[in-house]
Amino acid sequence: MPRFKPLLLWEPFPYLVFIVLLLATGFVRPSSPPWLLWPLMALLAAALVYLVIMINRERRLRNPDAWGNVADLGELRLVDAPAAERGVRTVVPVDDAHRHQAGIELARLHGGAEQEAVLVPRASRWLSPRYRIGVQLVGGDRPRHAGFLRPDAQERWGGLLDGLRGDGDYVRVPAFVTGASRPFGVELDLSGLEQVAAARR
């Protein structure tokens, strides 16, 4: 899985280009030579068109979207990765859970402390150029974003999950909401991913 978004897909890029070109118009006057004025005007128009296209692209409904949010599980092809049978359960804490307390609380309310989560590769936080693996709790009436896979777990499983995503598959793993009140935490049992990886060999 690539670590960063391509520059053209990074959300602030078209805005930055447009601002830079607008600043450039402050130095280029209508009386400037045509070889300087007209290329700048053409670039400004092209940047404006690109900006409109990118805004419309962001508003277009995708499931999952660019931030890893899942709108409806019915539209996704899910691969279950149940916990492997072990004497001691090993879990991985979810990063950024402190930013998604409302969603985690609702997921716990509707789905209980033990539920499942869908892992969404190539997710990101708004304005971040870095790709991450989003975690969507799916207990209850609808999926809710809980954070992102920890970097060490992403390093280990990112290639597998991104490959599955390329085939249109998303992995569902056991999840545990920790804490009886805020701040809640979320832990994932990723032991079943070994069996999913073995099945793909």
N, C-alpha and C positions, 0 to 999 in steps of 0.2 A: 504494500500500500504506500503510495507517495506520502511524504511528510507534510508537504505544503501544497496549497492550491496554486494552479497556474495564475500568473499575474493578471491575465485578462478576466479571470473568474473571481478575483478578490474584490469584494463589494466596494471598497472606497476608490478603486483604481479609476473608473470613469469620471468620478467627481474630481479627483486630483488632476487628471488630464484637462478637464474642462476649466478648472480654476487656473491652472498654469497658462492655458491659452488665453483666458480672459485677461490675466495679468500682462501677457505679451501684447495684447491690443492697446495697452496704455503706452507702449513705446512705439507702436507703429501707427502713424497718422494717415488720414486719407490722402495726404499729399506725398506719402512715401512712394518710392518706385513700385510699379506694378509687379515686378518680380518678387517683391517682399510682401506687398499688401494682399494680393490674390491667393497665394499659397496659404497665408495665415487665415484668411477668411474661409478657404476650403477646408482647412484642418479644423477650424472652429465649428463649421457646419457638420463635418463628419463626427466630431466629438459629441455634439449635441444629439445627433441621430443615435450614436452608440449608447449614450446615456439613457435615452428613452427606451431603447431596446432592452438594456440591462434592468431598468426599473420594471418593465413589463414582464421580463423573465422572472424576477424575484416575486412578483405578485401571482404568477401562474402556479396553480395548485399542483404540488408534487407530493408523492407519498412513498418514502419519507422525503421531507424537504431538505434544503441545504444545511439546516442546523440539526438534522437528525430527528426531527419530530415526526412521529407516526400518527396519521389521521385516522386510519381504519385498518385493523388487522386483517379484515376480510379481503383486502386488496393485495396482501403480501403472501408469498409462499414461504412458510416457516419450516425450519429444521430444528427438531427438538434435541437438546443436549442434556438429558437428565443426569443427575449427580451419579458419579461412579461409586460403587460400593467400596467404602473404606472404613477403617476403624475410627479414624479421626477426620472430621469434616474440615476441609481447607476452604477459606473464603477470601475474596479480594474486595477491599473497600472501593466504593465508587467515588471518584474525584468530583469536586464542585457540588456535592450534595447540599452544601450550605446555601447555594444560590437557588435551589429548587425546593425549598421547604414546603411551600403551599401545595405543589403537585404531589410531593411524596406523602404529605399528610392526607390528601384526598385519596391517593392510591391505597394507603394503609386503611383508611376508613372504609373503603368499598371492597378491598380485596384481602384485608388481613395482613398480619406481619410476615407470613410466608406466602409468596406468590411467584410469578415468573417475570422475566425481563427480556426484551428483544434488544439485541446488539446491532447498532446501525453504523457501519463503516462510512468514512468520508463525511462525517458530521463536523460541525465547527461552531464556535461561539461567534456572535455578531462582531464583525470587524477583524476577527482573528484570521491570519493567513494559514494557520496550522490545521491540518486534518486530524480529527480525533474519532474515537469510536463512541457514539452516543449510546446511552442506556435508557430504555423506555420501559417503565413498569407497566404491566398489562393486567394487573388485578383490578377488578371492578368494571365500571361501565365503559371506560375508554382508556387508551394508553396515555401515560403521563411521563414527561421528561424528568429524569432523576439525576443526571450528570453525565460523566464520561468515564470510560475505562481508564484505569491508572496507567501511567506510561510504561511500567515494566510489563504489565499484562498486554498492553497494546503491542509492545515490541515482540512479544512471544506469539500472539494470536492474530495480529493485524493482517498478515499475508493470507491466512486461512479465511478469515472473515471477509476480506476484500475480494478474494477469489469467489466465494459463495455469492457475494453481492453481484459480481459480474455475471453470474448465472441466474440472477433473479431470486436468490435464496437469502433469508435472514435467520440467524440462529436465536433460539429461545432457550434461556438457562434459568435455573432456580435462583430466586432472589429473596433476601431477608431484610425487612425494614427494622432497624434497631432503634430502641428508645421508645418510651411510652408517651413522650411529648417532645416538642421542639427543644433543641435541634435533633432531628432525626438523622440517622445514617442509613446507608444502603450497602449491603454486602452481596456479592455474587459467588455462586459455586460454579467454577469454570472447569471442574474435573471432567465433565462430559465432552468437552471439546477434543480431548485426546481420541475418543471413539469416533467423533465426526471426522477428524483429520485422518484417522486410519481408514475410514470408509472411502475417502477421496483418493487414496493412493492407488 
